[in-house]
Amino acid sequence: MDKILIIEDDKQIAELEKDFLEMNGYEVKIENDGHKGLKEAMTEKYQLIIIDIMLPSVNGYDILMMIRDKLNIPFIVVSARSDDMDKIKGIELGADDYMTKPFNPNELVARVKNQLARYDRLLNINKQHGEIEFNGVIINEESRRVFVNGDEIIMTTTEFDILLFFMKNPDIVHSKQTIFERVWGEDEYGDIGTVPVYVQKIRKKMEKDYTHPKIIETVWGVGYRFNRL
């Protein structure tokens, strides 16, 4: 049974989320305080964490910053804030999904299922051994490690998946829709508008000048192309 941690200070919302998730077969723990939620996330094993942004003592963004690189599991951010900048910030800090309150609890359950299914696919993706290398970039699908000019680059799950897709399909222009469907899945819930955010994050980690990218090139009005220079 998958275990889910909800870090949410609104007890009514947290209990509603918990009830719907438990009805769908998940084991759920609630923490209403940021510090307690952070401690719980770091000491117990969970398969997915749902984090509110506005929390007592430690907010959701701070929790993401502190544990994203330590826990390779899906994170869903929930917030009453609908501003695009809040959504972008959550993604930049490593969130896999972002939901704006109020939302239908059934949609939350659907997104949880999709994120867990996607994560399970990633854990079992080691069908091919060896590495792909272009432009000084080496990606190993089995170990899920990335090296740029000999230096290892730490990437989130989604960043790695997008880069892997690009490197398996180089010199082809891919639309945002295609990237979303191939990485997230055709039936996934999410926002296609987050694709450029992830592409920019990848560029910052691997391009010499990410403001003038040469490896992952923008083809205006169409999409992106990974160039084998």
Buried (B, 14 or more C-beta within 10 A) or exposed (E): EBBBBBBBBBEEBBBBBBEBBEEEEBEBBBBBBBEBBBEBBEEEEBBBBBBBBBBEEBBBBBBBEBBBEEBEBBBBBBBEBEEEEBBBBBBBBBBBBBBBEEEEBEEBBBBBBBBBBBBEEBEEEEEEEEBBEBBEBBBBBEEBBBBBEEEEBEBBBBBBBBBBBBBEBBEEEBBBEBBBBBBBBEEBBBBEEBBBBBBBBBBEBBBEEBEEBEBBBBEEEEBBBBBEE
